[in-house]
Amino acid sequence: MRLLDEQYFKTPFYGVRKLTAWLRGLGHTINRKRVKRLMDLMGWQTIYRRPNTSKPNKQNRIYPYILKGLEINRPNQVWAMDITYVPMRRGFMYLCAVIDLHTRFVLNWSLSNTMTSDWCIEVVSEAIDKYGKPEIFNTDQGSQFTSNEFIRLLLSHDIKISMDGKGRAIDNIFVERLWRSVKYEHIYLHSAQDGVALYEGLKNYFEFYNSERPHQSLDYQSPASCYLKAA
């Protein structure tokens, strides 16, 4: 799963057959059935984008993507949320984060060994309590984000809802870039022994990401400096 996670960033378009052949080329004795099981466990859905850790619930309402052509030019205009798989030395956890798209500021994040709508609701609620509310909230079409409880939270704050089009990598590109930074600059360099070590490491990384790491798109300022002085 660790190998698959790293390979995604190179070949997100690989399906079961190509991944099986790739792993066999590395010397692993593995069949397509096992590769498919591992991909399902990770949430990898080969749709020319990152591993989709959220599974849709066809009974829930899907909201349209409303960010296309929108000029995002101020803090708290658009927030986005996503979930990603995070490997440890033994086992794995899921990481979710809420990010302000204009400043790239990570408003809140959390780790869990399961993906539930209650978990996502708690993370968003904490962000709103601390930073106010966005005008628009963007997610993918996963069941955590289309659940009645999650939608009710956003609507209760008069927040407009936007959801990525199925299979469109560009719709949530800023969160994709965040995951790439987190994994290549921290996760893959520091293999956590357990969940406690993973949490402490990520806490330090996100403090660095928000307050120290310069971003080219922000004229080499940090997300925190841009968000806090303008929000």
N, C-alpha and C positions, 0 to 999 in steps of 0.2 A: 504493500500500500504506500509505503514511503517512496519507493521507486516510481510508482504510478503518479503520485502527487507531484514529484519533481518533473516527470516527463510531460505532464499536462502543459506546462508553460512553454514547452518546445513544440508539442504536437497535439493541441486540443482537439484536432479533427480526427485523431485515430479512433477507430472503433475496436470491437472485441478482437476481430481477426488480426489486425495489425499489431495491437498490443500483445496478443499471445505470441505472435511471431517475434516481436521485439524482445520479450522476456526470455523466450527460448534461445534467442541469439546471445543473451547474456549468460546462458548456461543453466537457466531454471527449468526444471521439469514441471510443466504446468499445462493444463488444457483450457480450452475456451470456456468451459462451464465454470471453472474456478476463477478465471479472470473476470467473467461476467459477475460472479458473486461478489468479488472484491470491489468491482466498479459500483455495484449497487450499494454496497456498504458505505462507500465513500460518497455516493451521490453523483458519480460521474455520468453525465448524459452527453453523449457525443453529438452536439448540435452546433459545432463550430464556435464554441465559447468555452468558458471555464467550467469545471465540474459543478453541476447544478445540485447543490446539497438540499434543495427543497423539492418535494414531490407535490404535484398539483392535486387538488381535490375538485373533481369535475362538478360537484354539487355546489361549490361556492362561486360567488360572482367574481368575474375577472374585470378589473377596471382598465380603461385604455391608457396607453403610454402618451403622456401629454407634454413631455419635455422636448420633443422634436421641434427644432427651430426656435426654441425659447432661449433668450439671452439671460444667462445666469450671472448676475452682476452684483450681488449683495449677500451678506450672511443671513441665514435663516430664511432664505428664499426657497431653497430646496435641500431637504435632507434625504439621504439614501441609507438603506440597511441591507446587509447581506450576511450569509453564513458560509463558513469554509471549514474543511477538514484540517486538523492539525495533528501530526504524528508525534508520538513520544517514543522513548526507548522501548517501552512496553505499552502497547495499546495506543489509543488516540482519544482526542476530545474534539468538540466542535467550538468554533469561535465565531461570535457575531459582533458586529460593530455598527454604530450609527455615525455617519460622516456628513459634515456640511459641505456641499459640493462646490460652493464658491471659494472657500478658503482651504479645503481639504482637512479641516480640523476634525479630529475624532472626538465626538461628543460623549460617547459612552461605548463600552465594550464588555463582553462577558464570556466566560467559558462554561460549557456544560457537557455532560456525557450523553445527553439526549436532546433532540430538537422538538420543542413544543411551542405552541402559541403563547402559553403562559410565560415562558422564558423570554420570548421576544417582547411581549407586552411589558414585562418588568423593566427590560433594558430601555425601551422607548420612554416609558413613564419617568424613569430616573433622568433621562436626558431632557425631557420637557420640564420637569421640576427644577432642574439646574439652569437651563439655558433659554427657557421660553419655548415657543412652538414655531415650526416652519410654516410657510404658506403651502408647500407641496411636499409630500412624502413619497419617495419612489422605492419600490421593491421588485423582486421577481414575482412569478405567479405561484410560488410555493404555498402549500397548505397552511403553513404557519402564518403567512401574511394575508391569505384570503379568508381566514377563519372569521366567523361572526364577531368573536370577542376582540380580535385585533382591529378589524374594520371599525367596530363600535368605538374603540379608543380614539382613533384618528378623527372620526366624524364628531365625537363629543367635543373636540377642540377646534372644530371648523377647519380642519386640514384637508386640502385637496389630495386625492389619492391617484397615484400614477403607478402603473405596472409595466415592466419590460415586456416587449413582444416576444413570444416564444421563439427561442433560437437566435435572438439578436444580441450579439456580444457587445455592440457599441452602446446599447441602451444604458448599461450600468458600468461604463468603462472606468470611471473614477474609483469605484470600489474595487474593481479588478486590479487596478494599479496599486491600491492599498495592500491587497492580499499579496501581490507579487513582492512588494517592498518588505512586508512583514516576514514572509517566508525566506526570501533570499538574504535579507539583512539580519535576521535573527533566528528563526526556527531551524533552518538548515545548518546554521553555524553553531547552534547550542542545543544539542539534543537533550531535552528535559527528561529527568529520571521518572518523574511522576507529576500529578496534577498540581501539587503545591509549587514545585519548581517551575512548572510551565507558567503558572499564574504570576509568580514573582518576576520571571524573566520578561513576560509580556507587559507587566506593569511598568518596568523600567524602559522597555522599548517604546511603548506608547508615549511615555513622558518625553523621551528623546525625540520621537517622531513629531509630536505636537510643538514642543518648545525649542528644539535645537536644530533639527534637520532642515536645511534650506531646500526650497522647492523652486526649480527653474521657472515653473508657470506662475509663481508668486514673486517674481523678480528676486529670487534667492532669499526671500524672507521665510520665517517659520509659519506654519498654520496658526499657531496660537497668537502670534503677533498680529496677523491679519484679521483673525476672527474677533479677538477681544477688543481691539481698538476700533472696530467698525460695527460690532454687534450692538 
